[in-house]
Amino acid sequence: MNKAVFWDRDGIINPVVEEREDGVKNASPQRFEDFKLVDGAFELLNQVKAKGFLNIIVTNQPDIARNKMSWGELNKMHDFLKQGIPVIDAIYVCPHDINDNCNCRKPKPGLLLDAAKDYNINLAECYVVGDSQKDIDAAKAVGVKSILLRTAYNSEVKNADFEVKSLQEITKIRK
Protein backbone atom coordinates (compact mmCIF):
# COMPACT_ATOMS: atom_id res chain seq x y z
CA MET A 1 0.00 0.00 0.00
CA ASN A 2 1.03 3.59 -0.61
CA LYS A 3 1.29 6.52 1.76
CA ALA A 4 0.49 10.12 0.88
CA VAL A 5 0.54 13.70 1.96
CA PHE A 6 -2.77 15.33 1.12
CA TRP A 7 -2.16 19.03 0.50
CA ASP A 8 -4.84 21.68 0.70
CA ARG A 9 -4.25 23.99 -2.23
CA ASP A 10 -5.09 27.60 -1.33
CA GLY A 11 -2.87 29.00 1.41
CA ILE A 12 -0.56 26.00 1.25
CA ILE A 13 0.63 25.37 -2.33
CA ASN A 14 -0.44 28.79 -3.62
CA PRO A 15 -0.99 31.97 -1.62
CA VAL A 16 -4.49 33.14 -0.83
CA VAL A 17 -5.59 36.43 -2.34
CA GLU A 18 -5.53 38.98 0.47
CA GLU A 19 -8.64 40.71 -0.86
CA ARG A 20 -10.46 39.80 -4.05
CA GLU A 21 -12.47 42.20 -6.20
CA ASP A 22 -15.65 40.83 -4.60
CA GLY A 23 -14.37 41.95 -1.17
CA VAL A 24 -13.66 38.45 0.17
CA LYS A 25 -10.43 38.38 2.20
CA ASN A 26 -7.85 35.58 2.38
CA ALA A 27 -9.63 33.70 -0.38
CA SER A 28 -8.94 31.37 -3.26
CA PRO A 29 -7.80 33.02 -6.46
CA GLN A 30 -10.52 33.11 -9.11
CA ARG A 31 -8.30 34.17 -12.01
CA PHE A 32 -5.23 32.46 -13.37
CA GLU A 33 -3.28 35.73 -13.29
CA ASP A 34 -3.69 35.77 -9.48
CA PHE A 35 -2.40 32.21 -9.13
CA LYS A 36 1.23 31.52 -8.21
CA LEU A 37 3.22 29.04 -6.18
CA VAL A 38 4.22 29.59 -2.56
CA ASP A 39 7.98 30.03 -2.22
CA GLY A 40 9.55 26.68 -1.47
CA ALA A 41 6.54 24.56 -2.55
CA PHE A 42 8.48 22.87 -5.36
CA GLU A 43 11.36 21.92 -3.08
CA LEU A 44 9.09 20.75 -0.27
CA LEU A 45 6.96 18.47 -2.43
CA ASN A 46 10.14 17.03 -3.96
CA GLN A 47 11.46 16.26 -0.46
CA VAL A 48 8.17 14.62 0.50
CA LYS A 49 8.22 12.54 -2.69
CA ALA A 50 11.81 11.48 -1.96
CA LYS A 51 10.59 10.13 1.41
CA GLY A 52 8.21 7.80 -0.41
CA PHE A 53 4.95 9.75 -0.14
CA LEU A 54 2.50 10.51 -2.92
CA ASN A 55 1.66 14.21 -3.24
CA ILE A 56 -2.08 14.66 -3.64
CA ILE A 57 -3.88 18.01 -3.72
CA VAL A 58 -7.38 18.04 -2.17
CA THR A 59 -9.20 21.32 -2.64
CA ASN A 60 -12.65 22.83 -2.19
CA GLN A 61 -13.43 25.17 -5.09
CA PRO A 62 -16.99 26.40 -4.46
CA ASP A 63 -16.51 29.35 -6.83
CA ILE A 64 -17.25 26.85 -9.61
CA ALA A 65 -20.75 26.20 -8.20
CA ARG A 66 -21.19 29.90 -7.48
CA ASN A 67 -20.38 30.75 -11.13
CA LYS A 68 -17.53 33.00 -9.98
CA MET A 69 -14.89 30.87 -11.71
CA SER A 70 -14.96 28.65 -14.78
CA TRP A 71 -13.66 25.11 -15.10
CA GLY A 72 -11.34 26.46 -17.79
CA GLU A 73 -9.75 28.90 -15.35
CA LEU A 74 -9.42 26.20 -12.69
CA ASN A 75 -7.86 23.82 -15.21
CA LYS A 76 -5.30 26.47 -16.19
CA MET A 77 -4.32 26.78 -12.53
CA HIS A 78 -4.00 23.02 -12.13
CA ASP A 79 -2.04 22.62 -15.37
CA PHE A 80 0.34 25.29 -14.06
CA LEU A 81 0.65 23.37 -10.77
CA LYS A 82 1.43 20.07 -12.51
CA GLN A 83 4.02 21.73 -14.76
CA GLY A 84 5.58 23.71 -11.91
CA ILE A 85 5.62 20.79 -9.47
CA PRO A 86 5.78 17.61 -11.55
CA VAL A 87 5.86 15.42 -8.40
CA ILE A 88 2.15 16.15 -7.80
CA ASP A 89 0.53 12.76 -8.32
CA ALA A 90 -3.11 13.90 -8.42
CA ILE A 91 -5.44 16.82 -7.82
CA TYR A 92 -8.89 16.13 -6.37
CA VAL A 93 -11.44 18.96 -6.52
CA CYS A 94 -14.78 19.53 -4.86
CA PRO A 95 -16.60 22.07 -7.06
CA HIS A 96 -19.70 22.19 -4.85
CA ASP A 97 -21.04 24.91 -2.60
CA ILE A 98 -21.69 24.31 1.09
CA ASN A 99 -25.45 23.93 0.51
CA ASP A 100 -24.95 21.13 -2.05
CA ASN A 101 -24.41 18.65 0.82
CA CYS A 102 -21.96 16.53 -1.16
CA ASN A 103 -19.56 14.00 0.32
CA CYS A 104 -16.47 15.54 -1.27
CA ARG A 105 -16.51 19.02 0.28
CA LYS A 106 -14.12 19.19 3.20
CA PRO A 107 -14.63 18.75 6.16
CA LYS A 108 -16.29 15.62 4.76
CA PRO A 109 -13.61 13.11 3.79
CA GLY A 110 -14.81 12.17 0.29
CA LEU A 111 -11.76 13.53 -1.55
CA LEU A 112 -9.41 11.66 0.80
CA LEU A 113 -11.39 8.43 0.49
CA ASP A 114 -11.51 8.68 -3.31
CA ALA A 115 -7.75 9.20 -3.51
CA ALA A 116 -7.12 6.35 -1.06
CA LYS A 117 -9.15 4.00 -3.25
CA ASP A 118 -7.65 5.22 -6.54
CA TYR A 119 -4.04 5.02 -5.34
CA ASN A 120 -4.21 2.09 -2.89
CA ILE A 121 -3.31 4.35 0.05
CA ASN A 122 -3.04 3.25 3.67
CA LEU A 123 -4.61 6.27 5.40
CA ALA A 124 -2.92 5.39 8.71
CA GLU A 125 0.42 6.32 7.08
CA CYS A 126 -0.75 9.69 5.74
CA TYR A 127 -0.86 13.38 6.58
CA VAL A 128 -3.18 16.23 5.62
CA VAL A 129 -1.53 19.65 5.40
CA GLY A 130 -3.95 22.56 5.58
CA ASP A 131 -4.72 25.99 6.92
CA SER A 132 -8.39 25.63 7.93
CA GLN A 133 -10.56 23.75 10.38
CA LYS A 134 -12.14 21.97 7.39
CA ASP A 135 -8.76 20.44 6.53
CA ILE A 136 -8.13 19.30 10.10
CA ASP A 137 -11.64 17.86 10.45
CA ALA A 138 -11.40 15.96 7.15
CA ALA A 139 -8.15 14.38 8.37
CA LYS A 140 -9.71 13.43 11.70
CA ALA A 141 -12.72 11.87 9.94
CA VAL A 142 -10.50 9.18 8.38
CA GLY A 143 -7.76 8.85 11.00
CA VAL A 144 -5.10 10.78 9.09
CA LYS A 145 -2.54 12.89 10.97
CA SER A 146 -3.15 16.60 10.45
CA ILE A 147 -0.62 19.39 10.04
CA LEU A 148 -1.83 22.96 10.41
CA LEU A 149 0.10 25.77 8.76
CA ARG A 150 -0.54 28.50 11.33
CA THR A 151 -1.21 31.91 9.72
CA ALA A 152 -2.52 35.31 10.71
CA TYR A 153 -5.98 34.38 9.39
CA ASN A 154 -6.52 31.02 11.13
CA SER A 155 -6.00 31.63 14.83
CA GLU A 156 -9.32 29.89 15.64
CA VAL A 157 -8.29 26.54 14.12
CA LYS A 158 -7.69 23.84 16.74
CA ASN A 159 -7.07 20.14 17.29
CA ALA A 160 -4.37 19.63 14.66
CA ASP A 161 -1.90 16.86 15.42
CA PHE A 162 0.98 19.14 14.45
CA GLU A 163 1.38 22.87 13.87
CA VAL A 164 4.01 24.60 11.77
CA LYS A 165 4.70 28.25 11.10
CA SER A 166 6.32 27.59 7.72
CA LEU A 167 6.04 24.86 5.14
CA GLN A 168 9.73 24.07 5.54
CA GLU A 169 9.07 22.81 9.09
CA ILE A 170 6.92 19.98 7.73
CA THR A 171 9.88 17.77 6.81
CA LYS A 172 11.01 17.83 10.47
CA ILE A 173 7.77 16.23 11.73
CA ARG A 174 8.10 12.65 12.90
CA LYS A 175 4.99 10.56 13.35
Beta strands, then each sheet from edge to edge (+ up, - down):
strand 1: 3-7
strand 2: 17-19
strand 3: 25-27
strand 4: 53-60
strand 5: 88-94
strand 6: 127-130
strand 7: 145-149
strand 8: 162-164
sheet 1: 5+ 4+ 1+ 6+ 7+ 8+
sheet 2: 2+ 3-
end
